[in-house]
Amino acid sequence: MPLRVLVYSDDVRTREQVVLALGRRPHPDLPEVTYVEVATEPVVREQVSGGAVDLVVLDGEAVPAGGMGIAKQLKDEVYDCPPVLVLTGRPQDAWLATWSRAEAAVAHPIDPVLLAETVVGLLRERRALAAR
């Protein structure tokens, strides 16, 4: 069964960068990944609340709703919220991602190798918890 990764940004280029960096299979020991690309905050909440998402990637620079605020809201309101990775505007903003309760942060401009390594770690952890 494929893993579902939600990618939120108001910028289609940012969503494309994430999908291209990760590809269909970010690591050989993980199943294929399908993507749910989202441009608005209400759809993020709807998709995550539905429970069929394995990882959430949120653009912290998105407008009008930034990814860090959405991450905090999801972590506060969604039971068994999937792991969240926030794309920050710069590396120094990682502390804000911590405030949002995101499990990880990667700074713009997106480094495909760092993004893939981070996502693989989060997906492995999610699968291990689900297997228990």
C-alpha positions in Angstrom: 0.0 0.0 0.0 1.5 3.4 -1.0 2.4 6.0 1.6 0.4 9.3 1.3 2.3 12.5 1.7 0.4 15.8 1.8 2.3 18.8 0.4 0.9 22.2 1.2 2.0 25.5 -0.3 0.3 28.4 -2.0 3.2 28.3 -4.5 2.9 25.5 -7.1 6.7 25.6 -7.7 7.3 24.8 -4.1 5.0 21.9 -4.2 6.7 20.7 -7.4 10.1 21.0 -5.8 9.1 18.8 -2.9 7.5 16.1 -5.2 10.5 16.1 -7.5 13.0 15.9 -4.7 11.3 12.9 -3.1 10.1 11.1 -6.2 7.9 8.1 -6.2 10.1 6.1 -3.9 12.4 8.1 -1.7 14.1 5.0 -0.4 14.1 1.3 -1.5 12.9 0.0 1.8 9.8 2.1 1.8 6.7 1.6 -0.3 5.9 4.0 -3.2 4.6 7.5 -2.3 1.6 9.2 -3.6 1.2 12.9 -3.1 -1.8 15.1 -2.2 -0.9 18.6 -3.3 -2.9 21.2 -1.4 -2.9 25.0 -1.8 -5.3 26.0 1.0 -5.4 25.5 4.7 -9.0 24.2 4.9 -8.2 21.3 2.6 -5.1 20.5 4.7 -7.2 20.2 7.8 -9.8 18.1 5.9 -7.2 15.7 4.5 -5.3 15.2 7.7 -8.5 14.9 9.8 -9.6 12.1 7.4 -6.7 10.0 8.7 -5.4 8.8 5.3 -2.1 10.8 5.4 1.2 9.4 6.5 3.3 12.6 6.4 2.5 16.3 6.1 4.9 18.8 4.5 3.9 22.4 5.2 5.4 25.5 3.6 6.1 27.9 6.5 6.3 30.8 3.9 2.8 30.1 2.5 0.2 32.9 2.6 -2.3 33.7 3.9 -2.0 30.6 6.2 1.6 29.8 7.1 2.7 26.2 7.6 3.9 26.7 11.2 0.5 27.9 12.4 -1.2 25.1 10.5 1.2 22.6 12.1 0.4 23.8 15.6 -3.3 23.7 14.9 -3.0 20.1 13.5 -1.0 18.9 16.5 -3.4 20.5 18.9 -6.6 19.3 17.2 -6.0 16.0 15.3 -5.9 12.8 17.2 -2.9 10.7 16.1 -1.7 13.5 13.8 0.9 12.2 11.3 4.4 13.6 11.4 4.8 17.2 10.2 7.8 18.6 8.3 7.8 22.4 7.9 9.7 24.2 5.2 11.2 27.3 6.8 12.3 30.6 5.2 15.8 30.2 6.6 17.7 27.8 8.8 17.5 30.2 11.7 13.7 29.7 11.8 14.0 26.1 12.9 13.1 27.2 16.5 9.7 28.3 15.1 9.1 24.9 13.7 9.8 23.5 17.1 7.2 25.8 18.6 4.7 24.6 16.0 5.4 21.0 17.3 6.6 19.9 13.8 8.8 16.8 14.0 11.3 18.3 11.5 12.2 21.4 9.5 14.1 22.0 6.2 14.9 25.5 5.1 14.3 27.1 1.7 15.9 26.8 -0.8 15.0 23.2 -0.7 18.0 20.8 -0.6 16.7 17.7 -2.3 19.1 15.3 -0.5 18.4 16.8 3.0 14.6 16.8 2.3 14.7 13.2 1.2 16.7 12.1 4.2 14.4 13.9 6.6 11.3 12.5 5.0 12.6 9.0 4.9 13.4 9.2 8.6 9.9 10.5 9.4 8.2 7.8 7.3 10.2 5.0 8.8 9.3 6.2 12.3 5.6 6.4 11.4 5.6 2.9 9.9 7.4 1.5 13.0 4.8 3.1 15.3 2.0 1.8 13.1 3.4 -1.7 13.2 3.2 -1.9 17.0 
